Every structure is written in structure tokens, then in C-alpha cells.
Amino acid sequence: MKRWIDRMAPHMIFCFTTLLVLFGLIMVYSSSAFSDYRKESRPAWEKAVESAIHQAETKSANAQELDPNQLLESLRQKDSLRRASMLNTFVKQICWVLIGFMAMGAAVLVDYPLWGKKIGWLLLVTFCLQAALFLIPANNNLPVQARIINGSRSWLQIFGFRLQPSELVKLTLVIFCAWYLSRKASRGTTNFFAMLPSLPIFCLSIGLILCESDKGVAVHLCLSLLLLWMIAVGRFSQVLILGAIASVALGVVISASPEALGRIESFLGTDSFQLQQAKDAFSRGGWLGRGLGNSDAALSAYLYGAHTDFIMAVVGEELGFACTSILVTGYFLLCLVGLKVAAACTDPFGSLLALGITLLIGTQAFLNMAIVTGLAPTTGFTLPLLSYGGSSLTWTMIGIGILLNVSHSTHNHLLRGHNRVKPNPFGTGRAMA
């Protein structure tokens, strides 16, 4: 049974990834169509809304909600429902999905040890992109410019294409952490003091992310790296010390940011409008949902980020608790297979690399779901593989491509009979005789 799972792991990872991405395309269209139409055809939209409200009030004096089907009918009458204006976000996401699959295919073809050998160049490119965010003027008319969106200086726009360097930082630091830990393990030095030389690199990268006002990514990255370190080193006390230091540092940064403090106060209180809209969307969905395209949250535009950070709420409203549970199970199975790949790999670097990529995807999905359900303060967190967004999708697909290469290499290694290798010093690999 174990050999069958090892053999099928790449196929399962690819299938789960493809299903999540295709489902994401459907939900991106469903959650963004009305928003795109509002932007492109504002006068027709306002007239259609007035007509739909009037007809709803005529039918029922107690009508409290705008019927999406009635609004669609009004749009057909007022503006012939120009479909092209409802497809802008959807078409962009299709392009990013194609780019993502090509990037994943390219990553599969690269032998994973090469990522460790070229880690110095990866770090250099990452630091240069992060530095460019602060050196290049923001929101200018130049072909290359930094972009400030929602108060966060996190995007580089290069000839019309937007790139989010922090997404590259996450994958690069996971590769670096796996490479560094595997080198120290080969020398038998995985204690706290042996790890100190690597801390400046982590601190510099995460510090630059905090300077971008992208605290959500910083929290996600710290959590993923601490979990990777804890599993690899196996000394909980050391990870606890690092976690305490990171928590204090993040606390200082958050206390100096009025926006971050406001979000936390809103979360602890009862006046979080965004979270309330998400909860209302889940409650309207019930067990089986209201059907695709029938989300009041996406229709009313009260739920900001319906096709990005809060796409899970739209899934809950349109497809209900049953489909939401299936979606959560899909992420769980994808991460479970990723952990199986990490456990089966006998090479320390490959094992930790697979583990780190799996943790990146799993923790991001968990944190997004926690935010949408009101278990954590709101911040800029997309749902991996599902939400709209080019940089996040592309780098996640590259990470999955690396994971597929680790799985494929491990399977080929076992088929060739090279199974008499030393045990994985982290305990995450299979100990062979």
C-alpha cells in the first residue's frame, strides 16, 4: 500500500492542484462578474438596480434583499447585458492559470538539488526585487514603477505586468531554510547556535516585507518557517524562543501601525463590517447554497475582495456548507500527500524542501479560512490556487512543480534499487536497511 501511494503521489498532487485551480476559475468568474460590470457600465448598472429594487418591492412589501436573478433580467432589458464587460477579471485569471501551469511544468523539469546549488543567486534576485520596491518611484508614468495598493507598497509594475516580490520571498526562504538545515544536519550541528548565522537573511527579508506594510505575508512566512524548523530540528524549546522573539518583533511593528491596530481592535470588537459580511454570506448559503452567480456578497459589493481574500465566503453562500467542506477536504488531501512525499524522500534537502512547500500552502489556506470565518483579524491573504491573483498563483504553481519533482525523483530512486542509503537525520524520511 505504501509503495502504491509513493507511486501515485505525483498523480494525486497534480489532480488535486488541477481541480482546485479549475474550481477557482469558476468561482473567480462568479464572484467578479457583477463587479466588472459595475466598473465598465456604471449608468446601466444603476438603472438596472433601481428597476430590480422596484420590481422586488412590487412583488413583496417585505423584500429586504436584491434578487440576483431579477437584477440579471433588468440588465438584459436595460443594456442587453454586454457579456464582455463581465469577463475582464475572468480572462485575466485564465491567462495567469496558463502561465502558472507552464511555470509548474518548467519547475518539474528542474532537478530539485539545483535549487539548493543556486540558492545564492535566488537570494540575490529576491533582495534586488525587494529593494526595487523602495528605490523606484511609486505610481508614476514610467514603464517600471512601484505600486501602492490599499496602503501596501508590495507590487512592481513592469511594462503593464504586476509582480509581487513577497511571493518570491516566501518560496526562496523555504528553499534556503531547507538547504541550510540539510547542510548543518550532515555535519551533526542542528542546535540553536548553529542556526544563528542564517538569522540575518531571514530578518532582512521579513523586515523588508514589514516595510512594505504587508504584515499578513510576514506572519504567514514566520509561521511556516518556524514549523519547518521545529519539525526538522525537533527541539521545541529552541523554536519557542525564536517564536517569542518573532512575536515581540511583530508586536512592536503592529503597535506602530495605526491601520494594523485598527484591524485588531475591529476584530476584538463587534464593528468589523468585513467579517460580518462574510459571516452573513455563510449563513445565507446554508447546507446546499443558493447557486452559482447568486451571491449577494458579490452582487452588492459590500464584501470587498469577494474574488480575492474573501472568495471562500462566496463559495459558502453560492454552494453551501457541503461544497465548502469538500473544498477544505481537497486542501487537506493535497497537504497530506505533500507530507507523504516529504516523509518518503531519503535526501534531507529534498525532504525538507517538500515539507516547506507543503507548509507554505497549508498554512496560507488555514490562515485565509480563519480570517474569513472570523477566527483571525482581516489582512491581505488570498486562498492559494483559488483566489484571483497572478503572482500568488504563479509562485504557488512553481512550488508545486518542485514538489512534483521531489516526488518523481524519490520514486525513480526506489525503482532503481538505490535504497541502501543512510537514514534521514531529521526523521522525516524512510530509514533504509
C-alpha positions as CSV (number, residue, x, y, z in Angstrom):
1,M,0.0,0.0,0.0
2,K,2.8,2.4,0.9
3,R,4.6,1.7,-2.4
4,W,1.3,2.4,-4.3
5,I,0.9,5.7,-2.5
6,D,4.5,6.6,-3.3
7,R,4.0,5.7,-6.9
8,M,0.7,7.6,-7.2
9,A,1.8,10.7,-5.2
10,P,2.7,12.8,-8.2
11,H,-0.5,12.0,-10.0
12,M,-2.6,12.8,-6.9
13,I,-0.8,16.2,-6.4
14,F,-1.3,17.1,-10.0
15,C,-5.0,16.1,-9.9
16,F,-5.8,18.0,-6.7
17,T,-3.9,21.0,-7.9
18,T,-5.8,21.0,-11.3
19,L,-9.2,20.5,-9.6
20,L,-8.6,23.4,-7.2
21,V,-7.4,25.7,-10.0
22,L,-10.3,24.9,-12.3
23,F,-12.8,25.3,-9.4
24,G,-11.1,28.6,-8.7
25,L,-11.7,29.8,-12.2
26,I,-15.4,29.1,-11.9
27,M,-15.5,31.0,-8.5
28,V,-13.5,33.9,-9.8
29,Y,-16.0,34.4,-12.6
30,S,-18.9,34.0,-10.3
31,S,-17.6,36.4,-7.7
32,S,-16.2,39.1,-10.1
33,A,-18.7,39.3,-12.9
34,F,-21.0,41.9,-11.3
35,S,-18.1,43.9,-10.0
36,D,-16.5,44.1,-13.5
37,Y,-19.9,45.1,-15.0
38,R,-20.2,47.9,-12.4
39,K,-16.8,49.3,-13.4
40,E,-17.4,49.2,-17.1
41,S,-21.1,50.1,-17.3
42,R,-21.9,52.2,-14.3
43,P,-25.0,54.1,-15.7
44,A,-26.6,50.9,-17.0
45,W,-25.9,49.2,-13.6
46,E,-27.5,51.9,-11.6
47,K,-30.6,51.9,-13.8
48,A,-30.9,48.1,-13.6
49,V,-30.5,48.1,-9.8
50,E,-33.3,50.7,-9.5
51,S,-35.5,48.6,-11.7
52,A,-34.8,45.4,-9.8
53,I,-35.5,47.0,-6.5
54,H,-38.7,48.5,-7.7
55,Q,-39.9,45.1,-9.1
56,A,-38.9,43.4,-5.8
57,E,-40.8,45.9,-3.8
58,T,-43.8,45.4,-6.1
59,K,-43.8,41.7,-5.5
60,S,-43.3,41.8,-1.8
61,A,-43.5,44.8,0.6
62,N,-41.1,43.0,3.0
63,A,-38.4,42.4,0.4
64,Q,-35.0,43.0,2.2
65,E,-32.6,41.6,-0.4
66,L,-32.0,42.2,-4.0
67,D,-32.6,39.1,-6.1
68,P,-29.6,38.4,-8.4
69,N,-31.8,36.8,-11.0
70,Q,-34.1,39.8,-11.1
71,L,-31.1,42.1,-11.4
72,L,-29.8,40.0,-14.4
73,E,-33.2,40.3,-16.0
74,S,-33.1,44.0,-15.5
75,L,-29.6,44.2,-17.0
76,R,-30.8,42.3,-20.1
77,Q,-33.6,44.8,-20.6
78,K,-31.6,47.9,-19.9
79,D,-28.3,47.2,-21.5
80,S,-28.6,43.8,-23.3
81,L,-26.1,42.5,-20.7
82,R,-22.8,43.1,-22.5
83,R,-21.0,39.9,-21.5
84,A,-17.6,41.2,-22.5
85,S,-17.6,43.7,-19.6
86,M,-18.3,40.8,-17.1
87,L,-15.3,38.8,-18.2
88,N,-12.4,41.1,-17.6
89,T,-11.2,39.5,-14.3
90,F,-12.0,36.0,-15.5
91,V,-10.0,36.4,-18.7
92,K,-7.0,37.7,-16.8
93,Q,-7.2,34.8,-14.4
94,I,-7.3,32.3,-17.3
95,C,-4.1,33.9,-18.6
96,W,-2.5,33.5,-15.2
97,V,-3.6,29.9,-14.9
98,L,-1.9,29.1,-18.3
99,I,1.2,30.9,-17.1
100,G,1.0,29.0,-13.8
101,F,0.8,25.6,-15.5
102,M,3.7,26.4,-17.8
103,A,5.8,27.6,-14.8
104,M,4.8,24.4,-12.9
105,G,5.9,22.3,-15.9
106,A,9.2,24.1,-16.1
107,A,9.8,23.5,-12.4
108,V,9.0,19.8,-12.7
109,L,11.8,19.5,-15.3
110,V,14.4,21.1,-13.0
111,D,16.1,18.6,-10.7
112,Y,15.4,19.8,-7.2
113,P,19.0,19.7,-5.9
114,L,19.7,22.6,-8.4
115,W,17.6,24.9,-6.3
116,G,19.9,24.4,-3.4
117,K,23.0,24.9,-5.5
118,K,21.7,28.2,-6.9
119,I,20.3,29.5,-3.6
120,G,22.8,32.4,-3.6
121,W,21.5,33.7,-6.9
122,L,17.9,33.2,-5.8
123,L,18.5,35.3,-2.6
124,L,20.3,38.0,-4.7
125,V,17.4,38.3,-7.1
126,T,14.9,38.3,-4.2
127,F,16.7,41.1,-2.4
128,C,17.1,43.2,-5.6
129,L,13.4,43.0,-6.3
130,Q,12.5,43.9,-2.7
131,A,14.9,46.8,-2.8
132,A,13.4,48.0,-6.1
133,L,10.1,48.5,-4.4
134,F,11.6,51.3,-2.3
135,L,14.1,52.7,-4.9
136,I,11.7,53.0,-7.8
137,P,9.2,55.9,-7.6
138,A,5.6,54.8,-6.9
139,N,2.6,55.3,-9.1
140,N,4.4,57.2,-11.8
141,N,4.1,57.1,-15.6
142,L,7.4,55.1,-16.2
143,P,7.4,51.6,-17.7
144,V,8.8,50.3,-14.4
145,Q,7.2,51.5,-11.2
146,A,6.3,50.5,-7.7
147,R,2.6,50.3,-7.0
148,I,0.9,51.2,-3.7
149,I,-2.5,49.3,-3.4
150,N,-4.6,49.5,-0.3
151,G,-1.8,51.2,1.6
152,S,0.7,48.4,0.9
153,R,3.8,49.1,-1.3
154,S,4.0,45.4,-2.4
155,W,3.9,45.4,-6.2
156,L,6.2,46.2,-9.0
157,Q,4.6,47.1,-12.3
158,I,6.9,46.2,-15.3
159,F,5.6,47.1,-18.7
160,G,2.0,46.6,-17.5
161,F,2.6,43.4,-15.6
162,R,2.3,43.4,-11.8
163,L,4.8,41.3,-9.8
164,Q,4.6,40.8,-6.0
165,P,8.2,40.2,-4.8
166,S,6.9,38.9,-1.4
167,E,5.5,35.8,-3.1
168,L,9.0,35.0,-4.4
169,V,10.5,35.7,-1.0
170,K,8.3,33.0,0.6
171,L,9.5,30.3,-1.8
172,T,13.1,31.5,-1.7
173,L,13.3,31.5,2.1
174,V,11.8,28.0,2.3
175,I,14.4,26.7,-0.2
176,F,17.2,28.5,1.7
177,C,15.9,27.1,5.1
178,A,15.8,23.5,3.7
179,W,19.3,23.9,2.2
180,Y,20.8,25.4,5.3
181,L,19.2,22.8,7.7
182,S,20.3,19.9,5.5
183,R,23.9,21.2,5.4
184,K,24.0,21.5,9.2
185,A,22.4,18.1,9.6
186,S,25.1,16.5,7.5
187,R,27.6,17.9,10.0
188,G,25.5,16.9,13.0
189,T,25.1,20.6,14.1
190,T,21.4,21.5,14.2
191,N,21.3,23.3,17.5
192,F,20.2,26.8,18.1
193,F,23.7,28.4,17.9
194,A,24.5,26.7,14.6
195,M,21.4,28.3,13.1
196,L,22.3,31.9,14.2
197,P,24.4,32.7,11.1
198,S,21.2,32.3,8.9
199,L,19.1,34.6,11.0
200,P,20.2,37.9,9.4
201,I,19.0,36.7,6.0
202,F,15.6,35.8,7.4
203,C,15.4,39.0,9.4
204,L,16.3,41.2,6.4
205,S,13.8,39.6,4.1
206,I,10.9,39.6,6.6
207,G,11.9,43.2,7.7
208,L,11.6,44.4,4.1
209,I,8.2,42.8,3.8
210,L,7.1,44.6,7.0
211,C,8.4,47.9,5.5
212,E,6.0,47.2,2.6
213,S,3.1,47.2,5.1
214,D,2.4,43.6,4.2
215,K,2.1,42.2,7.7
216,G,0.0,39.3,6.7
217,V,2.7,37.8,4.5
218,A,5.2,38.3,7.2
219,V,3.1,36.4,9.7
220,H,2.5,33.6,7.2
221,L,6.2,33.3,6.4
222,C,7.2,33.3,10.1
223,L,4.7,30.6,10.9
224,S,5.8,28.4,8.0
225,L,9.5,28.7,8.7
226,L,9.0,28.1,12.5
227,L,7.0,25.0,11.8
228,L,9.7,23.8,9.3
229,W,12.4,24.5,11.8
230,M,10.5,22.7,14.6
231,I,9.9,19.6,12.6
232,A,13.5,19.5,11.2
233,V,15.4,20.2,14.4
234,G,13.0,18.5,16.8
235,R,13.8,20.9,19.7
236,F,10.6,22.6,20.6
237,S,12.3,24.8,23.2
238,Q,14.6,26.5,20.6
239,V,11.6,27.1,18.3
240,L,9.7,28.5,21.2
241,I,12.5,31.0,21.8
242,L,12.5,32.1,18.2
243,G,8.7,32.2,18.1
244,A,8.8,34.5,21.2
245,I,11.4,36.8,19.6
246,A,9.4,36.9,16.3
247,S,6.1,37.6,18.2
248,V,7.7,40.5,20.1
249,A,9.1,42.0,16.9
250,L,5.8,41.7,15.1
251,G,4.0,43.2,18.2
252,V,6.3,46.2,18.1
253,V,5.7,46.7,14.3
254,I,1.9,46.3,14.7
255,S,1.7,48.7,17.6
256,A,3.5,51.3,15.5
257,S,0.9,50.9,12.7
258,P,-2.5,52.6,13.2
259,E,-4.0,50.5,10.4
260,A,-2.9,47.2,11.9
261,L,-4.1,48.3,15.4
262,G,-7.4,49.3,13.9
263,R,-7.9,45.9,12.3
264,I,-7.1,44.1,15.6
265,E,-9.5,46.4,17.6
266,S,-12.2,45.8,15.0
267,F,-11.6,42.0,15.2
268,L,-11.8,42.0,19.0
269,G,-14.8,44.3,19.0
270,T,-18.1,43.8,17.1
271,D,-17.8,46.5,14.5
272,S,-15.8,44.5,11.8
273,F,-18.0,45.2,8.8
274,Q,-16.0,43.0,6.5
275,L,-16.1,40.0,8.8
276,Q,-19.9,40.5,9.4
277,Q,-20.5,40.5,5.6
278,A,-18.5,37.2,5.3
279,K,-20.5,35.6,8.2
280,D,-23.8,36.7,6.6
281,A,-22.7,35.2,3.3
282,F,-22.0,31.8,5.0
283,S,-25.4,32.0,6.8
284,R,-27.3,32.7,3.6
285,G,-25.7,29.7,1.9
286,G,-27.0,27.1,4.3
287,W,-26.2,23.5,3.5
288,L,-26.5,23.5,-0.3
289,G,-26.1,27.1,-1.2
290,R,-28.0,29.5,-3.4
291,G,-26.5,28.5,-6.7
292,L,-23.6,29.9,-8.8
293,G,-23.9,33.6,-9.5
294,N,-26.5,34.1,-6.8
295,S,-24.2,35.6,-4.1
296,D,-25.5,38.8,-2.5
297,A,-22.0,39.4,-1.2
298,A,-20.5,39.5,-4.7
299,L,-23.6,41.3,-6.1
300,S,-23.9,44.1,-3.5
301,A,-20.1,44.9,-3.5
302,Y,-20.3,45.2,0.3
303,L,-17.8,42.4,0.7
304,Y,-14.6,43.9,-0.5
305,G,-12.2,41.3,-2.1
306,A,-15.0,38.8,-2.9
307,H,-12.9,37.3,-5.7
308,T,-9.6,37.5,-3.7
309,D,-9.2,37.4,0.1
310,F,-12.9,36.5,0.8
311,I,-13.6,34.1,-2.1
312,M,-14.3,31.4,0.5
313,A,-17.3,33.4,1.7
314,V,-18.7,33.4,-1.8
315,V,-18.2,29.7,-2.1
316,G,-20.1,29.2,1.2
317,E,-23.0,31.4,0.0
318,E,-23.4,30.0,-3.5
319,L,-22.5,26.3,-3.0
320,G,-23.2,25.9,0.7
321,F,-21.6,24.1,3.6
322,A,-21.4,20.8,1.7
323,C,-19.2,22.1,-1.1
324,T,-17.2,24.2,1.4
325,S,-16.4,21.0,3.3
326,I,-15.4,19.3,0.1
327,L,-13.1,22.2,-0.7
328,V,-11.5,22.1,2.7
329,T,-11.0,18.3,2.3
330,G,-9.3,18.9,-1.0
331,Y,-6.7,21.2,0.6
332,F,-6.2,18.7,3.4
333,L,-5.6,15.8,1.0
334,L,-3.2,17.9,-1.1
335,C,-1.2,18.8,2.1
336,L,-1.4,15.2,3.3
337,V,0.1,13.9,0.0
338,G,2.8,16.6,0.2
339,L,3.7,15.4,3.7
340,K,3.8,11.9,2.4
341,V,6.3,13.0,-0.3
342,A,8.5,14.6,2.4
343,A,8.4,11.5,4.6
344,A,9.3,9.2,1.7
345,C,12.2,11.2,0.4
346,T,15.6,9.9,1.8
347,D,17.5,13.0,0.9
348,P,17.5,15.6,3.7
349,F,17.3,18.6,1.4
350,G,14.5,17.1,-0.7
351,S,12.6,16.0,2.3
352,L,12.7,19.5,3.9
353,L,12.0,21.2,0.6
354,A,8.8,19.2,0.1
355,L,7.9,19.8,3.7
356,G,8.4,23.5,3.5
357,I,6.4,23.9,0.3
358,T,3.6,21.9,1.8
359,L,3.6,24.0,4.9
360,L,3.5,27.2,2.8
361,I,0.4,26.1,1.0
362,G,-1.3,24.5,4.1
363,T,-0.7,27.4,6.5
364,Q,-1.8,30.0,3.9
365,A,-5.1,28.1,3.3
366,F,-5.6,27.7,7.0
367,L,-5.0,31.4,7.8
368,N,-7.3,32.5,5.0
369,M,-10.1,30.3,6.2
370,A,-9.5,31.5,9.8
371,I,-9.8,35.1,8.6
372,V,-13.0,34.5,6.5
373,T,-14.7,32.7,9.4
374,G,-13.8,35.4,11.9
375,L,-11.1,33.4,13.8
376,A,-8.3,35.9,12.9
377,P,-8.1,39.6,12.1
378,T,-8.5,40.6,8.4
379,T,-5.4,41.1,6.3
380,G,-4.3,40.6,2.7
381,F,-4.5,36.8,2.5
382,T,-5.6,35.0,-0.7
383,L,-6.7,31.4,-0.8
384,P,-3.9,29.5,-2.6
385,L,-4.8,28.2,-6.1
386,L,-8.4,29.5,-5.8
387,S,-8.3,33.3,-5.4
388,Y,-7.7,35.8,-8.2
389,G,-4.1,36.9,-8.3
390,G,-1.2,36.3,-10.7
391,S,1.9,36.4,-8.5
392,S,0.4,34.2,-5.8
393,L,-0.9,31.6,-8.3
394,T,2.3,31.5,-10.4
395,W,4.7,31.1,-7.4
396,T,2.4,28.5,-5.8
397,M,2.4,26.5,-9.0
398,I,6.2,26.7,-9.2
399,G,6.3,25.4,-5.6
400,I,4.0,22.5,-6.6
401,G,6.2,21.8,-9.6
402,I,9.2,21.5,-7.3
403,L,7.2,19.2,-5.0
404,L,6.3,17.0,-8.0
405,N,10.0,16.8,-9.0
406,V,10.9,15.7,-5.4
407,S,8.2,13.0,-5.5
408,H,9.2,11.8,-9.0
409,S,12.9,11.7,-8.1
410,T,12.2,9.7,-4.9
411,H,10.1,7.2,-6.8
412,N,12.7,6.7,-9.5
413,H,15.4,6.3,-6.8
414,L,13.4,3.5,-5.2
415,L,12.7,1.8,-8.6
416,R,16.4,1.8,-9.4
417,G,17.0,-0.1,-6.2
418,H,19.2,2.6,-4.6
419,N,17.5,2.0,-1.2
420,R,20.6,1.3,0.9
421,V,21.2,4.9,2.0
422,K,21.7,6.4,5.4
423,P,18.5,7.4,7.3
424,N,17.3,10.9,7.0
425,P,18.8,12.7,10.0
426,F,15.5,14.6,10.6
427,G,13.4,11.5,10.9
428,T,11.1,12.8,8.1
429,G,12.5,10.3,5.5
430,R,12.4,6.5,5.4
431,A,15.1,4.7,7.2
432,M,16.5,2.0,4.9
433,A,18.5,-1.0,5.9
